[in-house]
Amino acid sequence: MTIWSPPTDDLILADDAVHVWRASLEVSSNRLQQLRECLTEDELSRANRFVFEKDRNHYITARGQLRELLSRYLSQKPADFRFEYTAHGKPSLIGDHALNFNLSHSGKLVLYAITRRRRLGIDIELMRPDFSGVEIAEHYFSKNEVAVFQRLPQNLRADAFFTCWTRKEAYIKAIGEGLSCPLDSFDVAFAPGEAPKLLANRINPDEVSRWSMVDFAAGDGYKAAMCIEGLNLQVSSWQFLT
């Protein structure tokens, strides 16, 4: 089980460390306004594209809290730095920063992963217990993964589906290629009790030995996983306090 500890006053992010933060997307109206004031005009414009107020507020909260977290490591004010984006939408800091980060949100929770000089991706999903995922698995999973999935009894499939999906999404986000990297071109371990791991990459077999995967118990009803470049890294899990 993941222990989400209160952060220490002196946060030190060593070169072999990864800090993963959990935060709520449900905040007061005063807090929402405070986070809104951290955002750039471009981010506010993105927020305003959401049709539903709940989605708009969650975006503002997720991005505002990201800025507050990064400000702790950069020793800058939350509004003072800027992001750039890859062709597939992955954000990074503009300038000569050693920090790499990624975020994911679902339901009422958001996860942030922060490290130095390493590519990484994180994914969280709110599970639906009545969701079997058969059609999606057969369409997007690799042949090997589909075979594993189909052998599972019905009562284990929903859990297995989200385990596989978050691990695959974490890897896709880590390499920064979006869905231009076919989901069926690589395999992840996901059978019940199986440790998270990249098992195969049919486009670039050397990738397998370069990545680590970690699961997180983010909360009841959620699945979460991270994929990060490198081995034997020190992972800390923190609870974001406002």
N, C-alpha and C positions, 0 to 999 in steps of 0.2 A: 504494500500500500504506500502511496506517495504521501509524504509529510510536507505540508505547505507551511513553512516556518515564517514567523515575522522577520523582516529584514534586519540585519545588523546596521548599526550606525555607520560603520566603515565597510562599505562594499568594495571588495577587491576582486577583480575579474582577471585571473591569471590566464596565460596563453593556452593552457590545457583545460580551461574551465568553461562551463556552459551554465548560464543562469536562466531558469525558466520561471516565469511569473504567472500566477493565476489572479484574475480580477473579475469583479462583477460588472455587468453591463447595465445593471439597474441602479441608478443614482438619483439623488434629489434634483429638483429643478435648479436650485442654487449651484449645486455641484456641476450640473450640465452646462450652465452658463459659464462657469469658471473654465471648464474644459474647452468650450467653444472659443473662448478668447485666446487659446493657445494656437488655434488653427490658422493656416494661411487662407487667402482668398480662393486659391485653387481647391483646397480641401473643403471649404464651405460650399463651393460650387458643386463638388462631388456629393456632399451631403444632401444638398437640395434636389438632387436628381431622384432621390428615393421618394416613391409615391406615398408610403405609409410613414406616419410620424415615429412609430416604434423603431422601424429600420433606420430612419434618419438619426434618431437619438442614439441608437446603438453604434452607428458609425462614428458619430461625434465623440462618444465616450471612449470607444476603442482607440481612435487616433489621438485624442487628447491625453489619455493615459499612457500611450506609447511615447509621446513627447515628454511627459513627466518622467517616465522611466529612463529614457535615453539621456535626459538632462543630468541625471545623477552620475552617469558614467562620463559624460562629456564636459561636465562642469560649465554648462551653458544654460541659459534660460530656455524653457520649453518652446518658446516661439522663435528662437534665434537661429535654428538650423533648418535646412531644406532637404527635401527628398527628390530623388530622380527615380525613374522607373524603366525597367527593361521592356522590350517589345511585348513580353507576355505579362506585364503588369507588376512584376516583383519590385518592391521599393528598396532603396538603399540610400545612405547618406551622401549628399554631395560634398566633395572635398576629400582630403587625404585622411580619412578616418579608418582606424583599424577595426572598428566595431561592425559586426554583421548582425542582422536581426531578422526575425520573421514573426508573424502573428497570425492567429486564426480565432474566429469566434463562431459560436453556435448557441442557440437557446439564450440563456442568461449569462454565459461565461465567455471569457476571452483569455487566451494563453499567449504569452510573449516569450520568445527565446532569444537570448543575447549571448554572443561569443566574440572572439577576436580572430580575424584572418581565416575564417573557415566558413564554407557554405553550409547552410542549414535550412531546414524546413520543418514546420510544425503544423499539426492539424487536429482539430477537435470537432466532434460531431455529437449532437443530441440524438440518441437512439430512439427508434420506435420499436417497442417489443413485438408488435404484430407485423413487422416488416420482414418478409422472408428474403428479399433481395435476389431471388432466383434469376429473373430476367435481366437485371442489371449485371449480376455476376457473369452470366453467360455471354453478355455482350461486351463487357469491358475487361474482365479478368483474363489472365493467360490460360492456356489449355491446362497447364499443370494445376493452377489455382482452382479452376472450375472442377477438375477431377477431385481435388481435396474437398471442396465445398459440397459437391454432390454426394460424397460418402458420409457426410455428417447427418445425424438424425435431425428431424424437423425442429425440435425444441432448442437446438444449439446453433441454428443457422443465422438467426438475427445477430447474435453476439459475434459470431465468426465473420459475418459480412462486414460489420463496422470495424472489427479488428483489422481485417484485410484492407478495407477502404482507407482508414486513417493512415496506415503504414505506407500504402501506395501514394496517397496524396502528399504525405510528408516528404517522400523521396522526390516526387515530381516538383514540389515547391523548392526543395533544396537545390536541385540542378537548374532551376529557373527557366525551364523550357515549356512549362505549361503542358497543354494537351498535344503539343507538337511532338512530344515523346509518347508514343502509344502506350496505353496502360497494359496492353497484353504483351509488351516487349520485354518485360521483366517480371520476376517472381519474388514475392515476399513470404516469409513464414507466418502462418496465422492459425493453424490448427489449435484446438483447445489445449492450453498449457505449454504451447510452443513459444520459445523466446523470440522477441522481435529481431528480424534479420533480413537483409537483402540476400536472396539465394542465388539469383541469376540475372544477367542482363544480356540479352541476345544481340543487342546493337554494339555494346562495348563490354565484353566479359571482364576486363580488368577493373571495372567499376566495383565489383562485388567486394573486393578486399579493401576498398578505400572508405567505406561508410559504416557508421554505427547507427543502430536504431534503439530507441528507448520508448517504453509505454509509460503513461501517467494515469493515475486514478484522479481524474479532475473533479469528479462528483458523481452522485447517484444518477444513473441514466446516461452518462457520457462515456465516450471512448476518445482517447487522445494518444498521439504518437509523435515522436520527433525523429528526424533523420539528420545526421551531421557528419561532415567530412572529418575523418580521423578515427583513431582507436584509443581506448583506455583514457577517456576524458572524464573529468570530474564534474558531475552534474549536481547542481543545487536547485531546489524548488522553493520559491518564495511566494508568500501571499501579499499581494499589493494592498497596502493600507492607505486610505484617504483621510 
